[in-house]
Amino acid sequence: DVPAGTQSLVLLCHDGDAPTDGTNVNKEGKTVPEDLKRADFYHWTLVDIPPSLKKLEEGQFSDMVTPGGKPGPNLPFLVKNGTEHQLRQGTNDYTGWFAADPDMAGEYFGYDGPCPPWNDERVHTYVFTIYALDIAQLPLEGTFTGPEARLAMRGHILDEAQIFGVYSLNPQIAPTLSR
């Protein structure tokens, strides 16, 4: 249940283990060292979620990375009672990651899932955080990012909850992850 006074929810997904230097990412004969400096990589920013929404279905917002990105930020959404609600999605960090790739460049709105470098020595931790807010709409205009949403939430968070998942594509460390 959401706390009393909740007017909207915000969902963020980020990976705090993203390499800050892409020089060796996914290169044969190279590794991304475990001790390389890391930064947040936002996979999803979904705002203005009605508190009556209790669950999201698997694949409901994305089932794969879409070359050039998915449209946004506005996302019409049917709530369980049949009324339409306007959700908004921020750009995720694939926008910057693919900026120099002519086949993939674009604005990546919404959710695009985990894809850590297959040669990364570090297991990546993906954090999904849901925030209960005391405002119905986050005060952001146009295109926005996860960090911008975090700033806009300041002073409006009633409560939050998190779940974590770990993942690796590195064949040398992926088998060590427990299911």
Secondary structure, 3 states (H helix, E strand, C coil): CCCCCCCEEEEEEEEEEEECCCCCCCCCCCCECCCCCEEEEEEEEEEEECCCCCCCCCCCCCCCCCCCCECCCEEEEECCCCCEEEEEECECCHHHHCCCCCCCCCCCECCCCCCCCCCECCCEEEEEEEEEECCCCCCCCCCCEHHHHHHHHCCCEEEEEEEEEEECCCCCCHHHCCC
